[in-house]
Amino acid sequence: MLLILAGEAVFILPFVLTRVFRPTVLEVFNLSNLELGTAQSIYGIVAVFAYLFGGPLADRYQPRKLIALALWATALGGIVYGTFPSLFILKILYGYWGFTTIFLLWAAMIKATRIWGGETSQGKAFGFLDGGRGLVGALFGLLGVFIFSLFITEAIESATFTERQNAFKYVIWITSTIVALIGVLAWFYLKTNADDKQTILEKITLQDIKKVLNIPSVWLLMIIILCAYVGYKTTGVFSQYAKEIMLYDDVSSAKVGTFLLFIRPIVGVGIGFLADKTRVTFWLVISFILSSFGALLFATGSVNPNTASLFFLSILITATGIYAARALYFAAMKEGKIPLTLTGTAVGLISLIGYTPDIFTGLSIGYLLDNSPGKLGHQHVFLMLSIFSFIGLIASFIFFKISKNKR
């Protein structure tokens, strides 16, 4: 429970609040889509190096210490975030969060989950991790919407800029406090049952890195995660689509973002059980088929204010595919014959390529939306998603065939 709680809490400030409150964030920080994407790309640039060096760190130190430090450091950033800083300071803050969330936490969280899953339950372990993280994100989203609406005394349509900003400030402060408290719990109670001798190396050698890079599944996972993560980053656009295209108000569009988060735990847990009964790579293929189809529904312009049911159905299909892929890609490490002791190093190397969407997706989305305002810009965004989903489908199918031959 603590692993799941900590694994999502650390990303609430940099990403979940923006995903739920994107229109509000753009307004109260006085940002364009491209400017927000630029700040998030700074996070991605720092994260690329953090993945590389943070991976071996997770093979040398206990996960609970790294995770707790990450939570405390990230919560400190919330103090700056709550002052609604300039774009320049916001870029520095996102770079700082790239270090605190990735260098300290990411590989440690993945390794702890793999240890937890053992020999027979990798699908369930990673399914519960991502599904549980989705539930935590959804609950934070609900809490944020509640706090935001609590401090808006007038009807949301007539609330002034200052009222919106003050309400969102309380959302940031309360969230930061909760994240810090979760760090305290993680430090004292987040412990694995595995023997340190079996899971922690005294040092990481160049030979270990070469050994990881010689595993074919490592390269396939780089592509699979890159494509799946483009999908995950694109889910932040749904609340903005609800406001700009479906014509919802700020609170209603935030509720759409929160609804999206509640899909994630259901999909994560369900797909984890299915994967352990069959094969992880088979369900990776299915997940990319779903995300490709759902993205095409938006890309073709079929979803508009007169088709509310289709809007939610399209969200459901797209999000199911995206969250299923996200829940499973690291669960495929065992099927890909990646050694447990080198999990952190493998995660670092895979993530070096797999999470580059942190650099370019925000910029791409911002450019596409600002360059073609309105529905056309959103269609371009979802066309981009459908292309990456198709590439992920091909890589997953190759992984499926390779692992089948090995078996």
SEROLO-72817 format. One line per 4 residues: their letters; for each residue y, z, x of C-alpha. Coordinates in nm, 2 decimals. Example, Ala and Ser with C-alpha at 12.3 -4.5 7.8 and 13.67 -1.06 7.14 Angstrom:
// SEROLO-72817
AS> -0.45,0.78,1.23 | -0.11,0.71,1.37
This chain:
// SEROLO-72817
MLLI> 0.00,0.00,0.00 | 0.24,0.09,0.28 | 0.16,-0.24,0.47 | 0.24,-0.44,0.16
LAGE> 0.55,-0.24,0.08 | 0.68,-0.26,0.44 | 0.59,-0.63,0.47 | 0.82,-0.73,0.19
AVFI> 1.09,-0.46,0.21 | 1.20,-0.59,0.55 | 1.29,-0.93,0.40 | 1.48,-0.81,0.09
LPFV> 1.82,-0.80,0.25 | 1.81,-1.13,0.44 | 1.63,-1.34,0.18 | 1.51,-1.19,-0.15
LTRV> 1.85,-1.09,-0.27 | 1.98,-1.44,-0.19 | 1.68,-1.59,-0.37 | 1.74,-1.38,-0.69
FRPT> 2.13,-1.38,-0.67 | 2.20,-1.71,-0.50 | 2.49,-1.82,-0.73 | 2.64,-1.47,-0.70
VLEV> 2.60,-1.46,-0.32 | 2.78,-1.80,-0.29 | 3.06,-1.66,-0.50 | 3.12,-1.31,-0.36
FNLS> 3.08,-1.42,0.01 | 3.29,-1.73,-0.06 | 3.03,-1.97,0.08 | 2.93,-2.33,0.02
NLEL> 2.56,-2.42,0.01 | 2.59,-2.56,0.36 | 2.76,-2.25,0.50 | 2.48,-2.03,0.36
GTAQ> 2.22,-2.26,0.51 | 2.40,-2.25,0.84 | 2.38,-1.87,0.85 | 2.01,-1.88,0.76
SIYG> 1.95,-2.14,1.03 | 2.08,-1.90,1.29 | 1.81,-1.66,1.17 | 1.56,-1.93,1.22
IVAV> 1.67,-2.01,1.58 | 1.64,-1.65,1.68 | 1.31,-1.62,1.49 | 1.16,-1.91,1.69
FAYL> 1.19,-1.71,2.01 | 1.10,-1.38,1.84 | 0.77,-1.53,1.71 | 0.68,-1.64,2.06
FGGP> 0.75,-1.30,2.23 | 0.67,-1.08,1.94 | 0.32,-1.21,1.91 | 0.19,-1.06,2.24
LADR> 0.38,-0.74,2.16 | 0.16,-0.69,1.86 | -0.15,-0.72,2.08 | -0.02,-0.43,2.29
YQPR> 0.13,-0.17,2.05 | 0.03,0.00,1.73 | 0.15,-0.19,1.42 | 0.30,0.12,1.25
KLIA> 0.55,0.18,1.53 | 0.67,-0.18,1.54 | 0.69,-0.20,1.16 | 0.89,0.12,1.12
LALW> 1.14,0.02,1.39 | 1.18,-0.32,1.22 | 1.26,-0.15,0.88 | 1.52,0.09,1.03
ATAL> 1.69,-0.18,1.23 | 1.70,-0.42,0.93 | 1.84,-0.15,0.70 | 2.13,-0.09,0.95
GGIV> 2.23,-0.46,0.91 | 2.27,-0.38,0.53 | 2.58,-0.17,0.62 | 2.75,-0.48,0.76
YGTF> 2.63,-0.70,0.48 | 2.78,-0.47,0.22 | 3.13,-0.52,0.37 | 3.12,-0.89,0.27
PSLF> 3.20,-1.01,0.63 | 3.34,-1.35,0.74 | 3.11,-1.64,0.79 | 3.12,-1.59,1.17
ILKI> 3.00,-1.22,1.13 | 2.74,-1.33,0.87 | 2.59,-1.57,1.12 | 2.56,-1.30,1.38
LYGY> 2.41,-1.07,1.12 | 2.14,-1.33,1.03 | 2.07,-1.38,1.40 | 2.02,-1.00,1.43
WGFT> 1.79,-1.00,1.13 | 1.59,-1.28,1.29 | 1.52,-1.04,1.57 | 1.45,-0.72,1.37
TIFL> 1.22,-0.88,1.11 | 1.02,-1.12,1.33 | 1.01,-0.98,1.69 | 0.92,-0.63,1.57
LWAA> 0.73,-0.68,1.25 | 0.58,-1.02,1.18 | 0.28,-1.05,1.41 | 0.21,-0.67,1.38
MIKA> 0.19,-0.71,1.00 | -0.05,-1.01,1.02 | -0.27,-0.84,1.28 | -0.29,-0.52,1.07
TRIW> -0.39,-0.72,0.77 | -0.66,-0.91,0.96 | -0.81,-0.58,1.08 | -0.79,-0.45,0.72
GGET> -0.98,-0.75,0.59 | -1.28,-0.71,0.82 | -1.56,-0.96,0.84 | -1.60,-1.04,0.47
SQGK> -1.26,-1.00,0.29 | -1.00,-1.20,0.48 | -0.91,-1.39,0.16 | -0.86,-1.07,-0.04
AFGF> -0.68,-0.89,0.24 | -0.42,-1.17,0.28 | -0.42,-1.24,-0.09 | -0.34,-0.87,-0.16
LDGG> -0.08,-0.87,0.12 | 0.12,-1.17,-0.01 | 0.06,-1.10,-0.38 | 0.16,-0.74,-0.32
RGLV> 0.46,-0.84,-0.13 | 0.55,-1.07,-0.42 | 0.53,-0.78,-0.66 | 0.74,-0.56,-0.43
GALF> 1.00,-0.85,-0.41 | 0.99,-0.88,-0.79 | 1.05,-0.51,-0.84 | 1.34,-0.52,-0.59
GLLG> 1.47,-0.82,-0.78 | 1.45,-0.63,-1.11 | 1.61,-0.33,-0.96 | 1.89,-0.55,-0.82
VFIF> 1.95,-0.72,-1.16 | 1.96,-0.37,-1.33 | 2.20,-0.23,-1.07 | 2.42,-0.54,-1.09
SLFI> 2.44,-0.54,-1.47 | 2.50,-0.16,-1.47 | 2.82,-0.20,-1.27 | 2.95,-0.50,-1.47
TEAI> 3.14,-0.32,-1.74 | 3.25,-0.64,-1.92 | 3.05,-0.93,-2.05 | 2.91,-1.12,-1.74
ESAT> 3.10,-1.43,-1.84 | 3.44,-1.25,-1.83 | 3.37,-1.03,-1.53 | 3.63,-1.07,-1.25
FTER> 3.56,-1.16,-0.89 | 3.62,-0.80,-0.78 | 3.38,-0.66,-1.04 | 3.11,-0.90,-0.93
QNAF> 3.16,-0.82,-0.57 | 3.16,-0.44,-0.63 | 2.85,-0.46,-0.84 | 2.67,-0.66,-0.57
KYVI> 2.79,-0.41,-0.31 | 2.59,-0.14,-0.48 | 2.28,-0.36,-0.49 | 2.31,-0.40,-0.11
WITS> 2.36,-0.03,-0.04 | 2.08,0.10,-0.26 | 1.84,-0.17,-0.12 | 1.93,-0.07,0.24
TIVA> 1.86,0.29,0.17 | 1.52,0.22,0.02 | 1.43,0.00,0.31 | 1.51,0.28,0.56
LIGV> 1.30,0.53,0.36 | 1.00,0.29,0.37 | 1.04,0.29,0.75 | 1.00,0.66,0.76
LAWF> 0.68,0.64,0.55 | 0.54,0.36,0.77 | 0.60,0.56,1.09 | 0.40,0.86,0.97
YLKT> 0.14,0.71,0.74 | 0.07,0.34,0.82 | -0.24,0.37,1.03 | -0.54,0.13,1.08
NADD> -0.90,0.26,1.10 | -0.99,0.02,1.38 | -1.05,0.13,1.74 | -0.76,0.05,1.96
KQTI> -1.00,-0.07,2.23 | -1.12,-0.35,2.00 | -0.78,-0.46,1.88 | -0.52,-0.38,2.15
LEKI> -0.51,-0.55,2.50 | -0.36,-0.38,2.81 | -0.19,-0.70,2.90 | -0.17,-1.07,2.78
TLQD> -0.25,-1.33,3.05 | -0.17,-1.70,3.08 | -0.54,-1.76,3.04 | -0.53,-1.59,2.70
IKKV> -0.25,-1.82,2.58 | -0.44,-2.13,2.71 | -0.75,-2.01,2.53 | -0.56,-1.99,2.20
LNIP> -0.40,-2.33,2.25 | -0.74,-2.49,2.30 | -0.85,-2.40,1.95 | -0.80,-2.70,1.71
SVWL> -0.74,-2.48,1.40 | -0.43,-2.33,1.58 | -0.26,-2.68,1.58 | -0.36,-2.75,1.22
LMII> -0.23,-2.41,1.11 | 0.11,-2.49,1.27 | 0.14,-2.80,1.04 | 0.00,-2.62,0.73
ILCA> 0.23,-2.33,0.76 | 0.53,-2.55,0.84 | 0.48,-2.74,0.52 | 0.40,-2.44,0.31
YVGY> 0.70,-2.25,0.44 | 0.93,-2.54,0.34 | 0.80,-2.48,-0.01 | 0.86,-2.11,0.01
KTTG> 1.22,-2.16,0.13 | 1.28,-2.41,-0.15 | 1.19,-2.15,-0.42 | 1.54,-2.00,-0.35
VFSQ> 1.69,-2.30,-0.53 | 1.53,-2.22,-0.87 | 1.79,-1.97,-0.98 | 2.07,-2.21,-0.88
YAKE> 1.89,-2.49,-1.07 | 1.88,-2.25,-1.37 | 2.26,-2.20,-1.36 | 2.38,-2.55,-1.26
IMLY> 2.14,-2.77,-1.45 | 1.99,-2.55,-1.72 | 2.34,-2.39,-1.78 | 2.23,-2.02,-1.76
DDVS> 2.47,-1.74,-1.67 | 2.45,-1.53,-1.35 | 2.23,-1.26,-1.50 | 2.00,-1.51,-1.67
SAKV> 1.96,-1.72,-1.36 | 1.88,-1.41,-1.16 | 1.61,-1.33,-1.41 | 1.46,-1.67,-1.35
GTFL> 1.45,-1.59,-0.98 | 1.28,-1.26,-1.06 | 1.03,-1.43,-1.29 | 0.94,-1.65,-1.00
LFIR> 0.87,-1.34,-0.79 | 0.63,-1.20,-1.05 | 0.42,-1.52,-1.03 | 0.35,-1.45,-0.66
PIVG> 0.14,-1.13,-0.69 | -0.08,-1.28,-0.97 | -0.14,-1.59,-0.76 | -0.19,-1.40,-0.43
VGIG> -0.45,-1.16,-0.56 | -0.63,-1.42,-0.77 | -0.65,-1.68,-0.50 | -0.77,-1.42,-0.25
FLAD> -1.08,-1.34,-0.46 | -1.15,-1.71,-0.51 | -1.12,-1.78,-0.14 | -1.37,-1.51,-0.04
KTRV> -1.63,-1.65,-0.29 | -1.60,-2.01,-0.16 | -1.38,-2.12,0.13 | -1.02,-2.05,0.22
TFWL> -0.95,-2.41,0.34 | -1.07,-2.56,0.00 | -0.81,-2.36,-0.19 | -0.55,-2.45,0.07
VISF> -0.61,-2.82,-0.03 | -0.58,-2.73,-0.41 | -0.26,-2.53,-0.35 | -0.08,-2.83,-0.18
ILSS> -0.20,-3.06,-0.47 | -0.02,-2.83,-0.72 | 0.30,-2.79,-0.52 | 0.32,-3.17,-0.47
FGAL> 0.28,-3.23,-0.84 | 0.52,-2.96,-0.95 | 0.79,-3.08,-0.70 | 0.76,-3.44,-0.83
LFAT> 0.83,-3.31,-1.19 | 1.17,-3.19,-1.06 | 1.23,-3.48,-0.83 | 1.19,-3.74,-1.11
GSVN> 1.46,-3.57,-1.31 | 1.23,-3.48,-1.60 | 1.36,-3.12,-1.62 | 1.69,-3.08,-1.80
PNTA> 1.86,-2.84,-2.05 | 1.68,-2.99,-2.34 | 1.34,-2.92,-2.19 | 1.33,-2.55,-2.13
SLFF> 0.96,-2.52,-2.18 | 0.90,-2.80,-1.92 | 1.14,-2.61,-1.68 | 0.93,-2.30,-1.69
LSIL> 0.60,-2.50,-1.67 | 0.73,-2.69,-1.37 | 0.83,-2.36,-1.20 | 0.48,-2.22,-1.28
ITAT> 0.30,-2.52,-1.13 | 0.52,-2.55,-0.82 | 0.53,-2.18,-0.75 | 0.15,-2.14,-0.80
GIYA> 0.08,-2.40,-0.53 | 0.34,-2.26,-0.29 | 0.24,-1.90,-0.33 | -0.13,-1.98,-0.30
ARAL> -0.08,-2.17,0.03 | 0.14,-1.88,0.15 | -0.13,-1.62,0.07 | -0.41,-1.81,0.24
YFAA> -0.29,-1.98,0.56 | -0.34,-1.68,0.78 | -0.66,-1.59,0.60 | -0.80,-1.92,0.75
MKEG> -0.78,-1.78,1.10 | -1.13,-1.64,1.08 | -1.27,-1.97,0.95 | -1.08,-2.13,1.23
KIPL> -1.26,-1.92,1.49 | -0.95,-1.74,1.63 | -1.05,-1.42,1.82 | -0.94,-1.09,1.66
TLTG> -0.80,-0.94,1.99 | -0.58,-1.25,2.03 | -0.45,-1.25,1.67 | -0.09,-1.15,1.77
TAVG> -0.07,-1.41,2.04 | -0.21,-1.68,1.81 | 0.03,-1.58,1.53 | 0.32,-1.60,1.77
LISL> 0.22,-1.95,1.89 | 0.14,-2.08,1.54 | 0.46,-1.93,1.40 | 0.67,-2.10,1.68
IGYT> 0.62,-2.43,1.50 | 0.51,-2.31,1.15 | 0.83,-2.12,1.08 | 1.08,-2.37,1.21
PDIF> 1.18,-2.43,0.84 | 1.39,-2.12,0.90 | 1.61,-2.34,1.11 | 1.63,-2.66,0.91
TGLS> 1.54,-2.60,0.55 | 1.85,-2.40,0.46 | 2.07,-2.66,0.63 | 1.89,-2.94,0.46
IGYL> 1.91,-2.79,0.11 | 2.28,-2.70,0.16 | 2.35,-3.06,0.28 | 2.16,-3.22,-0.01
LDNS> 2.32,-3.00,-0.28 | 2.67,-3.03,-0.14 | 2.65,-3.40,-0.07 | 2.52,-3.49,-0.41
PGKL> 2.66,-3.23,-0.65 | 2.47,-3.16,-0.98 | 2.12,-3.28,-1.08 | 2.09,-3.56,-0.82
GHQH> 2.12,-3.31,-0.53 | 1.85,-3.09,-0.68 | 1.63,-3.40,-0.72 | 1.67,-3.48,-0.35
VFLM> 1.57,-3.12,-0.26 | 1.25,-3.14,-0.46 | 1.17,-3.48,-0.32 | 1.18,-3.33,0.02
LSIF> 0.95,-3.06,-0.10 | 0.70,-3.31,-0.24 | 0.69,-3.50,0.10 | 0.62,-3.18,0.30
SFIG> 0.36,-3.07,0.04 | 0.18,-3.41,0.08 | 0.17,-3.37,0.47 | 0.03,-3.01,0.42
LIAS> -0.23,-3.15,0.19 | -0.35,-3.39,0.46 | -0.36,-3.12,0.73 | -0.55,-2.88,0.50
FIFF> -0.81,-3.15,0.42 | -0.87,-3.21,0.79 | -0.90,-2.83,0.85 | -1.15,-2.82,0.56
KISK> -1.36,-3.10,0.71 | -1.36,-2.96,1.06 | -1.45,-2.61,0.96 | -1.73,-2.75,0.73
NKR> -1.88,-2.94,1.02 | -1.87,-2.62,1.24 | -2.05,-2.42,0.96
